[in-house]
Amino acid sequence: MAAANRPLSPHLQVYRPQITSFISIMHRLTGVAMAFGTILFTYWLASAAYGAEAFERAQSLMGSWFGLVVLLGFTFSIYFHFANGIRHLFWDVGKGYEMETVRKTGWLVAIFAIVATVATWATVCPWIGGA
Amino acid sequence: MMDQMRSQLGRVRGLGSNKHGVGHWWAQRITAVALVPLSIWAVVSAVSLTGADYTTFQAWISEHGNLVLMLSFVVAMFHHANLGMQTVIEDYVHGEATKITLLITTKFIAAIGAISCIVATLKVALTG
């Protein structure tokens, strides 16, 4: 079949960044990051099966700088993927397709992810103000 | 031609990029819907378990509601992660051998991860 007249996918190098494409790429990135994160989650949960010592070693790894950075990324990824996932579910039932709505909900997802991440960490970090 | 004797719906049911029709699409959505409440529970739980020792964790996971929700979360999450990775691999990996190798590896890792999490959860909750 001749491919000459078929629409081309946008080439990222020459494509102006837009909230729509940015959120779409971030949805995949956060999803893939969390898929790799399940390995760390499995290590944490499985450590409990090896007893108190192993579990508390896993807990202190989570509290180390490495652990905190990963968990911060995890928190943002969960909130982002969660909010944008709901946006996708609305599209699946045919709602929210007007360009203005698509852009507005896109910004909403980004703002929600940042605000919810900060709010969550504020409840657990003594140096931000939590217990 | 056999193809022309089939209805539009009949054709689309068995096709799609991976020749499995709409099964993948539905499973991805169903696990997504399940993960809406389950991920809220998971985040709240993770926050509440910050710095918890083994005894606290063991008491927490032994509570019937937490045990059931943890198992539900693990099943939905690993299934959803596998389906998502499948979509990404199918979109970006074009070599057939590499693609199939990656798809099978992803499935195996997801299965081992899910089984490991389920067994660990049950072991800690039921035997301490």
Interface residues (C-beta under 8 A of the other chain):
Chain A: R28 G31 V32 M34 A35 T38 I39 F41 T42 L45 A46 A48 A49 G51 A52 F55 E56 Q59 G63 T75 I78 F82 G85 I86 H88 L89 D92 T120 T123 V124
Chain B: R29 A32 V33 L35 V36 S39 I40 A42 V43 V47 T50 G51 A52 D53 Y54 T55 F57 Q58 I61 M77 F78 A81 G84 M85 V88 I109 A110 G113 S116 C117 V119 A120 T121 K123 V124
